[in-house]
Amino acid sequence: MNGVVIIQQDELEQKLEEVAGRVLDRLEFSRPKPREVMTLAQLADFWQVNKQSILNWMNREPDDNPLPVDYVGSDPRFFYSEIREWSGREKERKFAAKKQKIDIENDNIQ
C-alpha cells in the first residue's frame, strides 16, 4: 500500500492534540518562568527591551495606558499579572490605532 495510512478525522485530531501537548510541555520546560514580581532590569530582560523603554511606558499620561508599577522604597516593581494585562491592552490599543489610520487613509482615497 505505498506507505499511505488512512486515518479517521477524530483519530487524527486526537494524535495532533497529543503531539501539540508534548511540544507545549517541552516549551514550558525550556523557557524561564517569569517571576511574579520583577525589578526594572528583570522586566527589561524578560521583554528583551532596554530599561528606557520600560521607563517611557511607566511615565505615560494616565489616558495613554501607562505601564502599571508599584514601588519598594524608590525602586519600581512590576507584577507579572498586571504587566500581562497591560500588554494585552497595549496590543488592542495599537491595533485600534492602526485600523483607524487605515480607515482615514481609505477615506482620503475615496
DAHUSUL-V860801 format. One record per residue. OMEGA is omega as a letter, one per 20 degrees, with the letter a starting at -180 (none if undefined). NEAR is the number of other C-alpha atoms within 12 Angstrom. D_FIRST is the distance of its C-alpha to the first C-alpha in Angstrom with 1 decimal. Layout:
omega-><OMEGA:OMEGA>
near-><NEAR:NEAR>
d_first-><D_FIRST:D_FIRST>
This chain:
omega-><r:r:r:r:r:a:r:a:a:r:r:r:r:r:r:r:r:a:r:r:r:r:r:r:r:r:a:a:a:a:a:r:r:r:r:r:a:r:r:a:r:r:r:r:a:a:a:r:r:a:a:r:r:r:r:r:r:a:r:r:a:a:a:r:r:r:a:a:r:a:r:a:r:a:a:r:a:r:a:a:a:a:r:r:r:a:r:r:a:r:r:a:r:r:r:r:r:r:r:r:r:r:r:r:r:r:a:a:a:none>
near-><5:5:5:6:8:10:11:10:10:10:12:14:13:14:15:14:14:14:14:14:14:14:14:14:13:13:13:13:11:10:11:12:14:21:17:17:24:28:26:34:22:25:30:23:19:25:19:14:17:17:20:16:20:30:24:19:25:24:18:16:12:11:9:17:24:24:34:32:29:20:15:13:7:10:14:24:28:32:24:25:18:20:32:21:18:23:21:16:19:20:15:15:18:16:14:14:14:14:14:14:14:14:14:13:12:11:10:9:8:7>
d_first-><0.0:3.9:5.6:6.2:8.3:10.4:13.9:17.2:19.9:22.3:20.0:19.4:23.2:23.9:21.8:23.4:26.8:26.3:25.4:28.3:30.6:30.0:30.6:33.8:35.0:34.7:36.5:39.3:39.9:39.8:42.4:46.0:47.1:50.0:53.3:54.8:58.0:57.9:60.7:60.9:59.4:56.5:55.6:55.8:53.5:51.1:50.9:51.2:54.2:57.8:60.5:62.3:59.5:59.8:63.6:63.3:61.0:63.4:66.4:65.3:67.5:66.9:65.5:63.1:60.7:62.2:60.2:61.3:63.2:65.4:67.8:68.8:72.3:71.8:68.2:65.5:62.7:59.5:57.7:53.9:53.6:56.2:54.8:51.3:52.9:54.9:51.9:50.3:53.5:53.8:50.3:51.2:54.6:53.2:50.6:53.4:55.6:53.0:52.3:56.0:56.4:53.7:55.3:58.7:57.3:55.7:59.0:60.9:58.6:59.2>
